């Protein structure tokens, strides 16, 4: 409900944002509707006063006037399209901005990007919403102006026409208004069924390997088949109600024509000639019926599409951002990192991946975190960099809660390095003005050869043309340049060879600041002053040598052969 | 005949009785539409001439018939479209499912959704499009003929106008495609920046630069608006031309007809009819839409046919003889693997180790026929896998993956996906150490998969439970315990080896402890078996030890 209100607000805002635009739209609409005002009159006069009265030049003159009005109206129609465009383009931009901001924000919060299909879907929804809004504005406006013009035109032509023509037309309009809710419901149900089928097909494609491995093809077929069948049923229901709409439309359009014909004898008795009847017919068939058709289709289809698209966009974009608390600086010093009783779980009922963790990394310390993949090391990195908040306990960086720390005072390089299209320098200075010359940082992390190959710091780079390892080198040089005094490398060197990895890590070890390395290779742990071994919620810390001696998993990971006659795992599970 | 056209033809034939309804409605509607101006014109003349209203019922009948035809056409088109599209979607789904994982190697996920979605919808509309295209000639030629009957001058005026309209429409298509190109390019640019920024989600979150990134992604918006407005202008320009042409055509016919009226060659009703015929004849542009839809249906059918023509994976009908589950690779080659030969004795565990990208996962896929080798054979208890019946093969082999995709409405469904017996679910979950955390969920096993947030390790355990519930003789574990802590992993492997049953296991592993616990290790290097033996034997080779240095 709130979502629907939000969607309505968005539309109202688009329509009323610029009153001058609204006035312009109204003005051009009057011109566009001018033939609707004049058409019947001109035809009636051309025939009645001209051709039928033996004065063909008078008839031709009236037709010439009508032609000129049509040309002017076509110009008005052009201006109307441009005014509507000026209305819906900002609307589209606002929607795009909401989608982009919301998706980036939620991807940042989740730490994992949605698929490219989701991106394509949201782009499409924005396009659909814009086109639908344009269509709705066009038809509603067109109908209103035309209807008023036609009524005025009929009134001027012959007031007796109105009681003949208007009641059946009003009845058709009322019939349409009555059928609109059902029509909108069916249309909406169909759009949603279509989305569900697409989702079911996507699920089958994504789970194909697992479905085949489980021999569950028939069950998957039955499950997706249900979505397909539901869509077909929704399609049939929509076809029925569309047929009803067509019938309603036809009745509303043709009943006035038949009523007019039936009234011809009565009209003739009151001195209304055939030319006026033809003029009235022209009003009906040339102006009112097309406008009514547009209205029926526009409201029955476009308005529903607009509602559904806006609902989807609101889902993607999430709630409008609340203002976050202001960040806090930890002061200029190299920070220490303190975790006290930290617990984190993915859901309220999921087992914690980090449970009651206590950890201290002194200012200027160098810690390596080691453990099996997926065990929660990246979660720990996210907790320390404040992008995830612990369920319980405290994470302090330089005495400041990690999620409140000024982002400029820490830097995280994740496994998937982020490089954007732009100059190399723009990429490197991402975290603010560099503290040392760019060339020095490139040389320190071993990215100098890459920078030379790319054409120096001011060369434009295309991230897609770089290998995963090259992107990591760029991200490493960027982190090296940042003013931050806490650096967290989350498998940030996994695409480099061991020698390049050693060079980069040593550069960071020399750089003043606190360093935390989520290790991809055990060699990273050998270089660190302290090692944290994560094994489920069982966590041990110590130096490399101490852990080799006391933790069989660590010895195993470190490639040390266990002493003969001892089962290391039993030892560990003790 | 191209495959796409064959598909269109089959769809049209498959529309059944709806096709007949459509044809009658469309042709009948066209004929009535053609008759209407003449009938109305005559009625007008009769009524204004004071000759009573004997024609009025005829008008009402024609209008009623027209309404009926239009309604029937819309209904038939919608219903036959829904039926045809759902059939095509069903076929597309079957083609994907029974084509096996090879399908997703050929088509991306998004592509499959498009083909089974939008494309099936467009092909489903083929019957309607075909009938509309076939009926195209009726209003145009009919209007010309009717005009000629009214007065020979009139069709000449209309024809000249029609030529003008055709030229206008051609000009419009040229205009807008050129402008649309620039618009789509900028849209693609924004999408690319957007996808890129989303890929950097972790970096952006930590750097607190979400606002800046949003601005960067949206930077091309002003230029996009420029192109969008150009597109609108092109549209508006074309609108001016068509918006002027049709009324001017009508006015021209009215003027010429008016002169004939003055000369006494035409009645007022005839003049009215002539004006309506002019509009009907000029409606060619709308009728051309039917041709456009047919062209789209044919193009969509081509894309859909590519998917539908994919052969399903063929299975034999043999059953397995009694046996311990011996797995044999006999000189197996596939893109990425060459001449792989080894045997896993029934009831034993074999670890497959190797650097990432060496072909381990492909080997695991071959072991249970998720892929077929290009040469050589894989045998289970002496039977080549392709000769086995599908149900027999899947009953015998259970798969667990590093990143399992959980398919099913609830967790119970997801775990029981490979077995017909839901009673095996809790035991399998216990063996995979998944029972505990599943029971802690608010609705336990009945929790919908989408509502159960899980860590990588928990997801792996659900995937393991699924494999354990399913595979009777052979379990293929492709890095399926990589995210488990050592205690859980030991419990899981104890459950797999202990108890009454001893299933054959093929385990793709990264940890030395896993390799050490296996009866045999097959070391894969660059697509070949570099060595096979026990972990202790292979450990002497520094190259073997180096394999484990990756991925602490």
Interface residues (C-beta under 8 A of the other chain):
Chain A: X35 X43 X46 X47 X50 X51 X52 X54 X55 X56 X59 X60 X63 X66 X67 X70 X71 X73 X74 X75 X77 X78 X79 X81 X82 X85 X86 X89 X92 X93 X96 X97 X100 X101 X103 X104 X105 X107 X108 X109 X110 X111 X112 X113 X114 X115 X116 X117 X119 X120 X123 X194 X197 X198 X201 X202 X203 X204 X205 X206 X207 X208 X209 X210 X211 X212 X213 X214 X215 X216 X217 X219 X220 X221 X223 X224 X225 X228 X229 X231 X232 X233 X234 X235 X236 X238 X239 X240 X242 X243 X244 X245 X246 X247 X250 X251 X254 X257 X258 X261 X262 X264 X265 X268 X273 X274 X275 X277 X278 X281 X282 X285 X286 X327 X346 X347 X349 X350 X351 X353 X370 X371 X372 X373 X374 X375 X376 X382 X385 X386 X387 X407 X408 X410 X411 X412 X413 X414 X416 X417 X418 X420 X421 X430 X431 X463 X475 X488 X490 X498 X519 X520 X521 X522 X523 X524 X525 X535 X536 X537 X538 X553 X556 X557 X559 X561 X568 X569 X572 X573
Chain B: X40 X43 X44 X45 X47 X48 X50 X53 X56 X59 X60 X63 X66 X67 X70 X71 X72 X74 X75 X77 X78 X79 X81 X82 X83 X85 X86 X89 X90 X92 X93 X94 X96 X97 X98 X100 X101 X103 X104 X107 X109 X110 X112 X113 X116 X117 X187 X190 X191 X192 X193 X194 X195 X196 X197 X198 X199 X200 X201 X202 X203 X204 X205 X206 X207 X208 X209 X210 X211 X213 X214 X216 X217 X218 X221 X225 X228 X229 X232 X233 X235 X236 X237 X239 X240 X241 X243 X244 X247 X248 X250 X251 X254 X255 X258 X259 X261 X262 X268 X269 X271 X272 X275 X276 X279 X368 X370 X390 X391 X393 X394 X395 X397 X398 X399 X401 X404 X405 X406 X407 X409 X417 X418 X436 X437 X440 X441 X442 X452 X453 X454 X455 X456 X457 X458 X460 X463 X466 X470 X482 X483 X484 X485 X486 X487 X488 X490 X511 X512 X513 X539 X545 X548 X549 X550 X551 X552
